[in-house]
Amino acid sequence: PPGNYRFRLNIEIIEKDSVPEIIKKPIADARLLLEDLGTHDLREVYVDLQGKFSFDLQQDKDYKITASKDGFEPSPSYRFHSERRNNAQ
């Protein structure tokens, strides 16, 4: 339908202290919590060995994501809104 878009959030978890930043040290098996702030539905997943995971999101929703793993400080929570901008998906 017109005006209906698909959103995908690609996450990559790397060590904060990776210096230089070109050498990214992935954090395998980190835990991600994705919360739909409208419904408070939670999704809990674990990234792969390269520290990556992709979420499919709904349009015009507010989300919060947090990463954690034993032995590391928890990440700050990131809030974002899924919306179409400048003809980009």
PyMOL Python script that loads the backbone (N, CA, C, O; Angstrom):
from pymol import cmd

cmd.read_pdbstr("""\
ATOM      1  N   PRO A   1       0.835  -1.206   0.000  1.00  0.00           N
ATOM      2  CA  PRO A   1       0.000   0.000   0.000  1.00  0.00           C
ATOM      3  C   PRO A   1       0.871   1.260   0.000  1.00  0.00           C
ATOM      4  O   PRO A   1       1.983   1.241   0.529  1.00  0.00           O
ATOM      5  N   PRO A   2       0.382   2.337  -0.580  1.00  0.00           N
ATOM      6  CA  PRO A   2       1.163   3.574  -0.581  1.00  0.00           C
ATOM      7  C   PRO A   2       1.418   4.056   0.843  1.00  0.00           C
ATOM      8  O   PRO A   2       0.544   3.978   1.706  1.00  0.00           O
ATOM      9  N   GLY A   3       2.628   4.552   1.071  1.00  0.00           N
ATOM     10  CA  GLY A   3       2.954   5.091   2.393  1.00  0.00           C
ATOM     11  C   GLY A   3       3.299   4.043   3.422  1.00  0.00           C
ATOM     12  O   GLY A   3       3.539   4.377   4.583  1.00  0.00           O
ATOM     13  N   ASN A   4       3.331   2.763   3.023  1.00  0.00           N
ATOM     14  CA  ASN A   4       3.658   1.703   3.970  1.00  0.00           C
ATOM     15  C   ASN A   4       5.094   1.271   3.737  1.00  0.00           C
ATOM     16  O   ASN A   4       5.446   0.875   2.625  1.00  0.00           O
ATOM     17  N   TYR A   5       5.928   1.339   4.765  1.00  0.00           N
ATOM     18  CA  TYR A   5       7.348   1.045   4.622  1.00  0.00           C
ATOM     19  C   TYR A   5       7.772  -0.042   5.580  1.00  0.00           C
ATOM     20  O   TYR A   5       7.149  -0.262   6.619  1.00  0.00           O
ATOM     21  N   ARG A   6       8.844  -0.715   5.212  1.00  0.00           N
ATOM     22  CA  ARG A   6       9.421  -1.739   6.070  1.00  0.00           C
ATOM     23  C   ARG A   6      10.684  -1.164   6.680  1.00  0.00           C
ATOM     24  O   ARG A   6      11.473  -0.524   5.984  1.00  0.00           O
ATOM     25  N   PHE A   7      10.882  -1.381   7.958  1.00  0.00           N
ATOM     26  CA  PHE A   7      12.044  -0.857   8.661  1.00  0.00           C
ATOM     27  C   PHE A   7      12.851  -2.013   9.231  1.00  0.00           C
ATOM     28  O   PHE A   7      12.297  -2.958   9.792  1.00  0.00           O
ATOM     29  N   ARG A   8      14.163  -1.925   9.078  1.00  0.00           N
ATOM     30  CA  ARG A   8      15.050  -2.916   9.671  1.00  0.00           C
ATOM     31  C   ARG A   8      16.134  -2.167  10.429  1.00  0.00           C
ATOM     32  O   ARG A   8      16.757  -1.246   9.900  1.00  0.00           O
ATOM     33  N   LEU A   9      16.350  -2.569  11.662  1.00  0.00           N
ATOM     34  CA  LEU A   9      17.397  -2.000  12.501  1.00  0.00           C
ATOM     35  C   LEU A   9      18.534  -3.003  12.559  1.00  0.00           C
ATOM     36  O   LEU A   9      18.366  -4.112  13.066  1.00  0.00           O
ATOM     37  N   ASN A  10      19.704  -2.612  12.035  1.00  0.00           N
ATOM     38  CA  ASN A  10      20.880  -3.476  12.067  1.00  0.00           C
ATOM     39  C   ASN A  10      21.774  -3.031  13.219  1.00  0.00           C
ATOM     40  O   ASN A  10      22.206  -1.880  13.272  1.00  0.00           O
ATOM     41  N   ILE A  11      22.046  -3.942  14.130  1.00  0.00           N
ATOM     42  CA  ILE A  11      22.824  -3.653  15.332  1.00  0.00           C
ATOM     43  C   ILE A  11      24.187  -4.335  15.223  1.00  0.00           C
ATOM     44  O   ILE A  11      24.290  -5.475  14.770  1.00  0.00           O
ATOM     45  N   GLU A  12      25.218  -3.627  15.640  1.00  0.00           N
ATOM     46  CA  GLU A  12      26.553  -4.213  15.746  1.00  0.00           C
ATOM     47  C   GLU A  12      27.121  -3.791  17.094  1.00  0.00           C
ATOM     48  O   GLU A  12      27.269  -2.597  17.358  1.00  0.00           O
ATOM     49  N   ILE A  13      27.439  -4.756  17.947  1.00  0.00           N
ATOM     50  CA  ILE A  13      27.962  -4.488  19.276  1.00  0.00           C
ATOM     51  C   ILE A  13      29.476  -4.674  19.232  1.00  0.00           C
ATOM     52  O   ILE A  13      29.974  -5.762  18.945  1.00  0.00           O
ATOM     53  N   ILE A  14      30.202  -3.584  19.524  1.00  0.00           N
ATOM     54  CA  ILE A  14      31.665  -3.652  19.539  1.00  0.00           C
ATOM     55  C   ILE A  14      32.170  -3.075  20.849  1.00  0.00           C
ATOM     56  O   ILE A  14      31.457  -2.354  21.547  1.00  0.00           O
ATOM     57  N   GLU A  15      33.416  -3.406  21.168  1.00  0.00           N
ATOM     58  CA  GLU A  15      34.014  -2.866  22.386  1.00  0.00           C
ATOM     59  C   GLU A  15      34.244  -1.376  22.231  1.00  0.00           C
ATOM     60  O   GLU A  15      34.734  -0.912  21.201  1.00  0.00           O
ATOM     61  N   LYS A  16      33.889  -0.641  23.255  1.00  0.00           N
ATOM     62  CA  LYS A  16      34.001   0.820  23.246  1.00  0.00           C
ATOM     63  C   LYS A  16      35.456   1.273  23.112  1.00  0.00           C
ATOM     64  O   LYS A  16      35.732   2.304  22.500  1.00  0.00           O
ATOM     65  N   ASP A  17      36.370   0.514  23.675  1.00  0.00           N
ATOM     66  CA  ASP A  17      37.772   0.931  23.706  1.00  0.00           C
ATOM     67  C   ASP A  17      38.558   0.502  22.478  1.00  0.00           C
ATOM     68  O   ASP A  17      39.786   0.582  22.480  1.00  0.00           O
ATOM     69  N   SER A  18      37.871   0.041  21.415  1.00  0.00           N
ATOM     70  CA  SER A  18      38.581  -0.381  20.206  1.00  0.00           C
ATOM     71  C   SER A  18      39.349   0.797  19.628  1.00  0.00           C
ATOM     72  O   SER A  18      38.748   1.748  19.128  1.00  0.00           O
ATOM     73  N   VAL A  19      40.679   0.739  19.696  1.00  0.00           N
ATOM     74  CA  VAL A  19      41.520   1.826  19.183  1.00  0.00           C
ATOM     75  C   VAL A  19      42.550   1.209  18.263  1.00  0.00           C
ATOM     76  O   VAL A  19      43.223   0.274  18.695  1.00  0.00           O
ATOM     77  N   PRO A  20      42.729   1.652  17.031  1.00  0.00           N
ATOM     78  CA  PRO A  20      41.850   2.657  16.431  1.00  0.00           C
ATOM     79  C   PRO A  20      40.480   2.054  16.150  1.00  0.00           C
ATOM     80  O   PRO A  20      40.314   0.834  16.144  1.00  0.00           O
ATOM     81  N   GLU A  21      39.503   2.924  15.919  1.00  0.00           N
ATOM     82  CA  GLU A  21      38.133   2.440  15.734  1.00  0.00           C
ATOM     83  C   GLU A  21      37.976   1.588  14.478  1.00  0.00           C
ATOM     84  O   GLU A  21      36.981   0.882  14.317  1.00  0.00           O
ATOM     85  N   ILE A  22      38.969   1.660  13.588  1.00  0.00           N
ATOM     86  CA  ILE A  22      38.902   0.840  12.376  1.00  0.00           C
ATOM     87  C   ILE A  22      38.939  -0.642  12.766  1.00  0.00           C
ATOM     88  O   ILE A  22      38.316  -1.481  12.114  1.00  0.00           O
ATOM     89  N   ILE A  23      39.676  -0.949  13.832  1.00  0.00           N
ATOM     90  CA  ILE A  23      39.754  -2.333  14.303  1.00  0.00           C
ATOM     91  C   ILE A  23      38.620  -2.540  15.302  1.00  0.00           C
ATOM     92  O   ILE A  23      38.766  -2.254  16.490  1.00  0.00           O
ATOM     93  N   LYS A  24      37.500  -3.035  14.810  1.00  0.00           N
ATOM     94  CA  LYS A  24      36.335  -3.233  15.671  1.00  0.00           C
ATOM     95  C   LYS A  24      36.426  -4.596  16.335  1.00  0.00           C
ATOM     96  O   LYS A  24      36.602  -5.614  15.666  1.00  0.00           O
ATOM     97  N   LYS A  25      36.304  -4.607  17.662  1.00  0.00           N
ATOM     98  CA  LYS A  25      36.292  -5.870  18.390  1.00  0.00           C
ATOM     99  C   LYS A  25      34.846  -6.198  18.718  1.00  0.00           C
ATOM    100  O   LYS A  25      34.269  -5.596  19.624  1.00  0.00           O
ATOM    101  N   PRO A  26      34.245  -7.148  17.994  1.00  0.00           N
ATOM    102  CA  PRO A  26      32.843  -7.482  18.272  1.00  0.00           C
ATOM    103  C   PRO A  26      32.690  -8.149  19.631  1.00  0.00           C
ATOM    104  O   PRO A  26      33.595  -8.828  20.115  1.00  0.00           O
ATOM    105  N   ILE A  27      31.533  -7.943  20.228  1.00  0.00           N
ATOM    106  CA  ILE A  27      31.188  -8.604  21.487  1.00  0.00           C
ATOM    107  C   ILE A  27      30.151  -9.672  21.144  1.00  0.00           C
ATOM    108  O   ILE A  27      28.964  -9.382  20.993  1.00  0.00           O
ATOM    109  N   ALA A  28      30.625 -10.909  21.026  1.00  0.00           N
ATOM    110  CA  ALA A  28      29.741 -12.018  20.659  1.00  0.00           C
ATOM    111  C   ALA A  28      28.767 -12.324  21.792  1.00  0.00           C
ATOM    112  O   ALA A  28      29.082 -12.148  22.969  1.00  0.00           O
ATOM    113  N   ASP A  29      27.576 -12.786  21.410  1.00  0.00           N
ATOM    114  CA  ASP A  29      26.557 -13.244  22.364  1.00  0.00           C
ATOM    115  C   ASP A  29      26.089 -12.182  23.347  1.00  0.00           C
ATOM    116  O   ASP A  29      25.584 -12.520  24.418  1.00  0.00           O
ATOM    117  N   ALA A  30      26.249 -10.886  23.003  1.00  0.00           N
ATOM    118  CA  ALA A  30      25.685  -9.844  23.866  1.00  0.00           C
ATOM    119  C   ALA A  30      24.160  -9.929  23.815  1.00  0.00           C
ATOM    120  O   ALA A  30      23.577 -10.311  22.801  1.00  0.00           O
ATOM    121  N   ARG A  31      23.542  -9.572  24.912  1.00  0.00           N
ATOM    122  CA  ARG A  31      22.072  -9.624  25.026  1.00  0.00           C
ATOM    123  C   ARG A  31      21.494  -8.278  24.619  1.00  0.00           C
ATOM    124  O   ARG A  31      21.955  -7.235  25.083  1.00  0.00           O
ATOM    125  N   LEU A  32      20.488  -8.297  23.754  1.00  0.00           N
ATOM    126  CA  LEU A  32      19.780  -7.084  23.352  1.00  0.00           C
ATOM    127  C   LEU A  32      18.349  -7.154  23.846  1.00  0.00           C
ATOM    128  O   LEU A  32      17.688  -8.185  23.724  1.00  0.00           O
ATOM    129  N   LEU A  33      17.873  -6.046  24.408  1.00  0.00           N
ATOM    130  CA  LEU A  33      16.463  -5.921  24.777  1.00  0.00           C
ATOM    131  C   LEU A  33      15.865  -4.802  23.937  1.00  0.00           C
ATOM    132  O   LEU A  33      16.308  -3.656  24.012  1.00  0.00           O
ATOM    133  N   LEU A  34      14.866  -5.135  23.144  1.00  0.00           N
ATOM    134  CA  LEU A  34      14.153  -4.151  22.325  1.00  0.00           C
ATOM    135  C   LEU A  34      12.753  -3.998  22.902  1.00  0.00           C
ATOM    136  O   LEU A  34      11.994  -4.965  22.974  1.00  0.00           O
ATOM    137  N   GLU A  35      12.417  -2.782  23.311  1.00  0.00           N
ATOM    138  CA  GLU A  35      11.090  -2.520  23.897  1.00  0.00           C
ATOM    139  C   GLU A  35      10.298  -1.604  22.984  1.00  0.00           C
ATOM    140  O   GLU A  35      10.786  -0.555  22.563  1.00  0.00           O
ATOM    141  N   ASP A  36       9.060  -2.011  22.678  1.00  0.00           N
ATOM    142  CA  ASP A  36       8.098  -1.142  21.996  1.00  0.00           C
ATOM    143  C   ASP A  36       7.519  -0.242  23.084  1.00  0.00           C
ATOM    144  O   ASP A  36       6.797  -0.723  23.957  1.00  0.00           O
ATOM    145  N   LEU A  37       7.824   1.048  23.047  1.00  0.00           N
ATOM    146  CA  LEU A  37       7.423   1.943  24.133  1.00  0.00           C
ATOM    147  C   LEU A  37       5.921   2.216  24.162  1.00  0.00           C
ATOM    148  O   LEU A  37       5.402   2.701  25.167  1.00  0.00           O
ATOM    149  N   GLY A  38       5.222   1.911  23.074  1.00  0.00           N
ATOM    150  CA  GLY A  38       3.765   2.080  23.059  1.00  0.00           C
ATOM    151  C   GLY A  38       3.050   0.934  23.750  1.00  0.00           C
ATOM    152  O   GLY A  38       2.126   1.150  24.534  1.00  0.00           O
ATOM    153  N   THR A  39       3.479  -0.289  23.456  1.00  0.00           N
ATOM    154  CA  THR A  39       2.808  -1.476  24.006  1.00  0.00           C
ATOM    155  C   THR A  39       3.590  -2.104  25.161  1.00  0.00           C
ATOM    156  O   THR A  39       3.060  -2.950  25.881  1.00  0.00           O
ATOM    157  N   HIS A  40       4.844  -1.695  25.339  1.00  0.00           N
ATOM    158  CA  HIS A  40       5.768  -2.247  26.340  1.00  0.00           C
ATOM    159  C   HIS A  40       6.109  -3.712  26.079  1.00  0.00           C
ATOM    160  O   HIS A  40       6.562  -4.423  26.976  1.00  0.00           O
ATOM    161  N   ASP A  41       5.882  -4.163  24.814  1.00  0.00           N
ATOM    162  CA  ASP A  41       6.317  -5.507  24.445  1.00  0.00           C
ATOM    163  C   ASP A  41       7.839  -5.527  24.415  1.00  0.00           C
ATOM    164  O   ASP A  41       8.473  -4.597  23.917  1.00  0.00           O
ATOM    165  N   LEU A  42       8.418  -6.598  24.953  1.00  0.00           N
ATOM    166  CA  LEU A  42       9.874  -6.753  25.004  1.00  0.00           C
ATOM    167  C   LEU A  42      10.303  -7.912  24.122  1.00  0.00           C
ATOM    168  O   LEU A  42       9.668  -8.967  24.114  1.00  0.00           O
ATOM    169  N   ARG A  43      11.386  -7.710  23.379  1.00  0.00           N
ATOM    170  CA  ARG A  43      12.029  -8.802  22.655  1.00  0.00           C
ATOM    171  C   ARG A  43      13.434  -8.935  23.188  1.00  0.00           C
ATOM    172  O   ARG A  43      14.174  -7.953  23.252  1.00  0.00           O
ATOM    173  N   GLU A  44      13.806 -10.136  23.569  1.00  0.00           N
ATOM    174  CA  GLU A  44      15.159 -10.408  24.054  1.00  0.00           C
ATOM    175  C   GLU A  44      15.835 -11.328  23.049  1.00  0.00           C
ATOM    176  O   GLU A  44      15.312 -12.393  22.720  1.00  0.00           O
ATOM    177  N   VAL A  45      16.999 -10.913  22.564  1.00  0.00           N
ATOM    178  CA  VAL A  45      17.753 -11.712  21.603  1.00  0.00           C
ATOM    179  C   VAL A  45      19.232 -11.625  21.953  1.00  0.00           C
ATOM    180  O   VAL A  45      19.640 -10.823  22.794  1.00  0.00           O
ATOM    181  N   TYR A  46      20.019 -12.452  21.302  1.00  0.00           N
ATOM    182  CA  TYR A  46      21.473 -12.429  21.476  1.00  0.00           C
ATOM    183  C   TYR A  46      22.123 -12.236  20.109  1.00  0.00           C
ATOM    184  O   TYR A  46      21.716 -12.851  19.123  1.00  0.00           O
ATOM    185  N   VAL A  47      23.139 -11.374  20.064  1.00  0.00           N
ATOM    186  CA  VAL A  47      23.842 -11.128  18.809  1.00  0.00           C
ATOM    187  C   VAL A  47      24.665 -12.368  18.439  1.00  0.00           C
ATOM    188  O   VAL A  47      24.896 -13.250  19.265  1.00  0.00           O
ATOM    189  N   ASP A  48      25.100 -12.410  17.172  1.00  0.00           N
ATOM    190  CA  ASP A  48      25.886 -13.549  16.702  1.00  0.00           C
ATOM    191  C   ASP A  48      27.367 -13.382  17.070  1.00  0.00           C
ATOM    192  O   ASP A  48      27.718 -12.488  17.841  1.00  0.00           O
ATOM    193  N   LEU A  49      28.219 -14.227  16.528  1.00  0.00           N
ATOM    194  CA  LEU A  49      29.646 -14.198  16.868  1.00  0.00           C
ATOM    195  C   LEU A  49      30.338 -12.928  16.383  1.00  0.00           C
ATOM    196  O   LEU A  49      31.391 -12.561  16.904  1.00  0.00           O
ATOM    197  N   GLN A  50      29.755 -12.249  15.383  1.00  0.00           N
ATOM    198  CA  GLN A  50      30.295 -10.967  14.899  1.00  0.00           C
ATOM    199  C   GLN A  50      29.679  -9.773  15.627  1.00  0.00           C
ATOM    200  O   GLN A  50      29.926  -8.624  15.258  1.00  0.00           O
ATOM    201  N   GLY A  51      28.876 -10.044  16.663  1.00  0.00           N
ATOM    202  CA  GLY A  51      28.248  -8.976  17.436  1.00  0.00           C
ATOM    203  C   GLY A  51      27.070  -8.338  16.725  1.00  0.00           C
ATOM    204  O   GLY A  51      26.714  -7.200  17.030  1.00  0.00           O
ATOM    205  N   LYS A  52      26.450  -9.049  15.775  1.00  0.00           N
ATOM    206  CA  LYS A  52      25.399  -8.449  14.941  1.00  0.00           C
ATOM    207  C   LYS A  52      24.046  -9.117  15.129  1.00  0.00           C
ATOM    208  O   LYS A  52      23.938 -10.308  15.423  1.00  0.00           O
ATOM    209  N   PHE A  53      23.011  -8.287  14.944  1.00  0.00           N
ATOM    210  CA  PHE A  53      21.623  -8.772  14.917  1.00  0.00           C
ATOM    211  C   PHE A  53      20.783  -7.747  14.176  1.00  0.00           C
ATOM    212  O   PHE A  53      21.078  -6.552  14.219  1.00  0.00           O
ATOM    213  N   SER A  54      19.727  -8.210  13.488  1.00  0.00           N
ATOM    214  CA  SER A  54      18.806  -7.311  12.776  1.00  0.00           C
ATOM    215  C   SER A  54      17.390  -7.505  13.303  1.00  0.00           C
ATOM    216  O   SER A  54      16.917  -8.631  13.460  1.00  0.00           O
ATOM    217  N   PHE A  55      16.725  -6.390  13.570  1.00  0.00           N
ATOM    218  CA  PHE A  55      15.325  -6.402  13.986  1.00  0.00           C
ATOM    219  C   PHE A  55      14.469  -5.847  12.853  1.00  0.00           C
ATOM    220  O   PHE A  55      14.857  -4.871  12.211  1.00  0.00           O
ATOM    221  N   ASP A  56      13.320  -6.450  12.602  1.00  0.00           N
ATOM    222  CA  ASP A  56      12.311  -5.847  11.743  1.00  0.00           C
ATOM    223  C   ASP A  56      11.406  -5.021  12.642  1.00  0.00           C
ATOM    224  O   ASP A  56      10.943  -5.504  13.676  1.00  0.00           O
ATOM    225  N   LEU A  57      11.153  -3.770  12.249  1.00  0.00           N
ATOM    226  CA  LEU A  57      10.370  -2.837  13.058  1.00  0.00           C
ATOM    227  C   LEU A  57       9.118  -2.403  12.327  1.00  0.00           C
ATOM    228  O   LEU A  57       9.032  -2.507  11.104  1.00  0.00           O
ATOM    229  N   GLN A  58       8.150  -1.919  13.080  1.00  0.00           N
ATOM    230  CA  GLN A  58       6.940  -1.365  12.493  1.00  0.00           C
ATOM    231  C   GLN A  58       7.104   0.141  12.321  1.00  0.00           C
ATOM    232  O   GLN A  58       7.854   0.792  13.048  1.00  0.00           O
ATOM    233  N   GLN A  59       6.385   0.672  11.342  1.00  0.00           N
ATOM    234  CA  GLN A  59       6.455   2.106  11.053  1.00  0.00           C
ATOM    235  C   GLN A  59       5.745   2.921  12.132  1.00  0.00           C
ATOM    236  O   GLN A  59       4.746   2.493  12.710  1.00  0.00           O
ATOM    237  N   ASP A  60       6.302   4.125  12.386  1.00  0.00           N
ATOM    238  CA  ASP A  60       5.714   5.082  13.327  1.00  0.00           C
ATOM    239  C   ASP A  60       5.563   4.529  14.747  1.00  0.00           C
ATOM    240  O   ASP A  60       4.520   4.683  15.383  1.00  0.00           O
ATOM    241  N   LYS A  61       6.608   3.893  15.217  1.00  0.00           N
ATOM    242  CA  LYS A  61       6.623   3.357  16.580  1.00  0.00           C
ATOM    243  C   LYS A  61       7.838   3.915  17.312  1.00  0.00           C
ATOM    244  O   LYS A  61       8.844   4.268  16.698  1.00  0.00           O
ATOM    245  N   ASP A  62       7.723   3.987  18.636  1.00  0.00           N
ATOM    246  CA  ASP A  62       8.833   4.396  19.484  1.00  0.00           C
ATOM    247  C   ASP A  62       9.426   3.152  20.127  1.00  0.00           C
ATOM    248  O   ASP A  62       8.710   2.303  20.658  1.00  0.00           O
ATOM    249  N   TYR A  63      10.748   3.063  20.069  1.00  0.00           N
ATOM    250  CA  TYR A  63      11.453   1.905  20.600  1.00  0.00           C
ATOM    251  C   TYR A  63      12.569   2.337  21.539  1.00  0.00           C
ATOM    252  O   TYR A  63      13.044   3.472  21.505  1.00  0.00           O
ATOM    253  N   LYS A  64      12.971   1.383  22.384  1.00  0.00           N
ATOM    254  CA  LYS A  64      14.151   1.562  23.236  1.00  0.00           C
ATOM    255  C   LYS A  64      14.959   0.277  23.138  1.00  0.00           C
ATOM    256  O   LYS A  64      14.411  -0.824  23.200  1.00  0.00           O
ATOM    257  N   ILE A  65      16.276   0.433  22.984  1.00  0.00           N
ATOM    258  CA  ILE A  65      17.138  -0.750  22.910  1.00  0.00           C
ATOM    259  C   ILE A  65      18.288  -0.614  23.899  1.00  0.00           C
ATOM    260  O   ILE A  65      18.847   0.467  24.081  1.00  0.00           O
ATOM    261  N   THR A  66      18.630  -1.735  24.536  1.00  0.00           N
ATOM    262  CA  THR A  66      19.717  -1.784  25.511  1.00  0.00           C
ATOM    263  C   THR A  66      20.512  -3.064  25.267  1.00  0.00           C
ATOM    264  O   THR A  66      19.940  -4.114  24.975  1.00  0.00           O
ATOM    265  N   ALA A  67      21.841  -2.967  25.390  1.00  0.00           N
ATOM    266  CA  ALA A  67      22.707  -4.137  25.238  1.00  0.00           C
ATOM    267  C   ALA A  67      23.413  -4.418  26.551  1.00  0.00           C
ATOM    268  O   ALA A  67      23.715  -3.499  27.312  1.00  0.00           O
ATOM    269  N   SER A  68      23.679  -5.707  26.818  1.00  0.00           N
ATOM    270  CA  SER A  68      24.417  -6.066  28.026  1.00  0.00           C
ATOM    271  C   SER A  68      25.120  -7.401  27.822  1.00  0.00           C
ATOM    272  O   SER A  68      24.725  -8.217  26.990  1.00  0.00           O
ATOM    273  N   LYS A  69      26.162  -7.595  28.599  1.00  0.00           N
ATOM    274  CA  LYS A  69      26.873  -8.873  28.622  1.00  0.00           C
ATOM    275  C   LYS A  69      27.687  -8.929  29.903  1.00  0.00           C
ATOM    276  O   LYS A  69      28.253  -7.926  30.337  1.00  0.00           O
ATOM    277  N   ASP A  70      27.742 -10.125  30.511  1.00  0.00           N
ATOM    278  CA  ASP A  70      28.542 -10.300  31.728  1.00  0.00           C
ATOM    279  C   ASP A  70      29.983  -9.881  31.462  1.00  0.00           C
ATOM    280  O   ASP A  70      30.565 -10.235  30.436  1.00  0.00           O
ATOM    281  N   GLY A  71      30.550  -9.124  32.395  1.00  0.00           N
ATOM    282  CA  GLY A  71      31.922  -8.679  32.257  1.00  0.00           C
ATOM    283  C   GLY A  71      32.066  -7.332  31.569  1.00  0.00           C
ATOM    284  O   GLY A  71      33.179  -6.817  31.460  1.00  0.00           O
ATOM    285  N   PHE A  72      30.959  -6.746  31.101  1.00  0.00           N
ATOM    286  CA  PHE A  72      30.952  -5.439  30.448  1.00  0.00           C
ATOM    287  C   PHE A  72      29.945  -4.534  31.139  1.00  0.00           C
ATOM    288  O   PHE A  72      28.962  -5.005  31.709  1.00  0.00           O
ATOM    289  N   GLU A  73      30.197  -3.224  31.084  1.00  0.00           N
ATOM    290  CA  GLU A  73      29.192  -2.285  31.589  1.00  0.00           C
ATOM    291  C   GLU A  73      27.992  -2.322  30.657  1.00  0.00           C
ATOM    292  O   GLU A  73      28.167  -2.423  29.442  1.00  0.00           O
ATOM    293  N   PRO A  74      26.759  -2.241  31.199  1.00  0.00           N
ATOM    294  CA  PRO A  74      25.583  -2.186  30.322  1.00  0.00           C
ATOM    295  C   PRO A  74      25.640  -0.930  29.453  1.00  0.00           C
ATOM    296  O   PRO A  74      26.164   0.105  29.864  1.00  0.00           O
ATOM    297  N   SER A  75      25.096  -1.043  28.259  1.00  0.00           N
ATOM    298  CA  SER A  75      25.060   0.127  27.379  1.00  0.00           C
ATOM    299  C   SER A  75      24.019   1.103  27.890  1.00  0.00           C
ATOM    300  O   SER A  75      23.114   0.718  28.631  1.00  0.00           O
ATOM    301  N   PRO A  76      24.142   2.375  27.496  1.00  0.00           N
ATOM    302  CA  PRO A  76      23.015   3.275  27.752  1.00  0.00           C
ATOM    303  C   PRO A  76      21.819   2.782  26.934  1.00  0.00           C
ATOM    304  O   PRO A  76      21.990   2.055  25.956  1.00  0.00           O
ATOM    305  N   SER A  77      20.632   3.172  27.330  1.00  0.00           N
ATOM    306  CA  SER A  77      19.443   2.851  26.536  1.00  0.00           C
ATOM    307  C   SER A  77      19.317   3.872  25.416  1.00  0.00           C
ATOM    308  O   SER A  77      19.442   5.077  25.635  1.00  0.00           O
ATOM    309  N   TYR A  78      19.070   3.374  24.221  1.00  0.00           N
ATOM    310  CA  TYR A  78      18.879   4.252  23.065  1.00  0.00           C
ATOM    311  C   TYR A  78      17.412   4.236  22.688  1.00  0.00           C
ATOM    312  O   TYR A  78      16.809   3.176  22.519  1.00  0.00           O
ATOM    313  N   ARG A  79      16.841   5.439  22.558  1.00  0.00           N
ATOM    314  CA  ARG A  79      15.443   5.565  22.145  1.00  0.00           C
ATOM    315  C   ARG A  79      15.407   6.101  20.725  1.00  0.00           C
ATOM    316  O   ARG A  79      16.203   6.965  20.358  1.00  0.00           O
ATOM    317  N   PHE A  80      14.479   5.585  19.925  1.00  0.00           N
ATOM    318  CA  PHE A  80      14.347   6.064  18.548  1.00  0.00           C
ATOM    319  C   PHE A  80      12.924   5.846  18.060  1.00  0.00           C
ATOM    320  O   PHE A  80      12.151   5.092  18.651  1.00  0.00           O
ATOM    321  N   HIS A  81      12.600   6.519  16.975  1.00  0.00           N
ATOM    322  CA  HIS A  81      11.270   6.457  16.360  1.00  0.00           C
ATOM    323  C   HIS A  81      11.450   5.995  14.920  1.00  0.00           C
ATOM    324  O   HIS A  81      12.298   6.519  14.198  1.00  0.00           O
ATOM    325  N   SER A  82      10.655   5.017  14.504  1.00  0.00           N
ATOM    326  CA  SER A  82      10.748   4.520  13.126  1.00  0.00           C
ATOM    327  C   SER A  82       9.820   5.343  12.243  1.00  0.00           C
ATOM    328  O   SER A  82       8.597   5.218  12.311  1.00  0.00           O
ATOM    329  N   GLU A  83      10.429   6.187  11.413  1.00  0.00           N
ATOM    330  CA  GLU A  83       9.621   6.980  10.488  1.00  0.00           C
ATOM    331  C   GLU A  83      10.383   7.188   9.199  1.00  0.00           C
ATOM    332  O   GLU A  83      11.614   7.181   9.177  1.00  0.00           O
ATOM    333  N   ARG A  84       9.647   7.371   8.141  1.00  0.00           N
ATOM    334  CA  ARG A  84      10.226   7.581   6.824  1.00  0.00           C
ATOM    335  C   ARG A  84      10.695   9.021   6.739  1.00  0.00           C
ATOM    336  O   ARG A  84       9.983   9.941   7.140  1.00  0.00           O
ATOM    337  N   ARG A  85      11.907   9.212   6.211  1.00  0.00           N
ATOM    338  CA  ARG A  85      12.443  10.566   6.035  1.00  0.00           C
ATOM    339  C   ARG A  85      13.086  10.705   4.674  1.00  0.00           C
ATOM    340  O   ARG A  85      13.821   9.819   4.238  1.00  0.00           O
ATOM    341  N   ASN A  86      12.818  11.802   4.003  1.00  0.00           N
ATOM    342  CA  ASN A  86      13.485  12.143   2.733  1.00  0.00           C
ATOM    343  C   ASN A  86      13.498  10.993   1.731  1.00  0.00           C
ATOM    344  O   ASN A  86      14.524  10.709   1.113  1.00  0.00           O
ATOM    345  N   ASN A  87      12.366  10.343   1.580  1.00  0.00           N
ATOM    346  CA  ASN A  87      12.200   9.261   0.622  1.00  0.00           C
ATOM    347  C   ASN A  87      13.092   8.048   0.902  1.00  0.00           C
ATOM    348  O   ASN A  87      13.198   7.161   0.055  1.00  0.00           O
ATOM    349  N   ALA A  88      13.721   7.995   2.049  1.00  0.00           N
ATOM    350  CA  ALA A  88      14.553   6.843   2.408  1.00  0.00           C
ATOM    351  C   ALA A  88      13.719   5.865   3.227  1.00  0.00           C
ATOM    352  O   ALA A  88      12.775   6.256   3.913  1.00  0.00           O
ATOM    353  N   GLN A  89      14.075   4.614   3.146  1.00  0.00           N
ATOM    354  CA  GLN A  89      13.348   3.614   3.932  1.00  0.00           C
ATOM    355  C   GLN A  89      14.105   3.338   5.212  1.00  0.00           C
ATOM    356  O   GLN A  89      13.668   2.523   6.024  1.00  0.00           O
TER     357      GLN A  89
END
""", "prot")
cmd.dss("prot")
cmd.show_as("cartoon", "prot")
cmd.util.cbc("prot")
cmd.orient("prot")
